[in-house]
Amino acid sequence: MDMFLTVIGALNEGFLQTLKLFFVTLIGALPLGLIISFGSMSRFTPLRWLTRTVVWIIRGTPLMLQLLILFFVPGIVLESGSPWPSGESGRFLASAIAFIINYACYFSEIFRGGIQGVPVGQQEAGQVLGMTKSQIFFHVTLLQMVKRIMPPLSNEIITLVKDTSLARIISLQEVLWAGYAFIKSSHGYSGLVWPLFFTGVYYLVFNGALTLLFGWIEKKLSYFR
């Protein structure tokens, strides 16, 4: 029983770190993704191509590689040493920045598809009614875009839950890191495999809750059908 409580306590601590990384990524990536989508649709050609090139690079390379480059390369290049704070806070900060940039690029393509999927005639109708561009976007385009993008957006968010495990590559102590630590040695125990399988329960429960939440949101948005 003592061993079980020790394992569950360690997994709970790791899961809190996973939740923290998940919510920080969402808070940063959703608005940044919307801004990037505007750049991808800009009529200013250099900005449009620059934005799409950055999105292509980020989406075309592994998130794990981006984590490694962001965390280790600045310390190698800069003579003053690593710019990240020491310890867990530095690893978390680097992970959060890498995740926000990565998922903002994925979200931007979802937003772009949702915005461009709204019929142009509805925007023209808003202009006829004397609405400004901002009013048309927030009262006409945005509301319909949310309904269109909810399924792919929810899929990306559920993927984000699982991708937080990649942060263990730079030794961020999230839930999978906590479970794997008992195979090597942790809290006086080693060679324990079952804690690693228990981490799957945390992911399943959290993703199940998100699935129910997004299903409820889609029902609330069904008036756009």
Secondary structure, 3 states (H helix, E strand, C coil): CHHHHHHHHHHHHHHHHHHHHHHHHHHHHHHHHHHHHHHHCCCCHHHHHHHHHHHHHHHHCCHHHHHHHHHHHHHHHCCCCCCCCCCHHHHHHHHHHHHHHHHHHHHHHHHHHHHHHCCHHHHHHHHHCCCCHHHHHHHHHHHHHHHHHHHHHHHHHHHHHHHHHHHHHHCCCCHHHHHHHHHHCECCECCCCHHHHHHHHHHHHHHHHHHHHHHHHHHHCHHHC
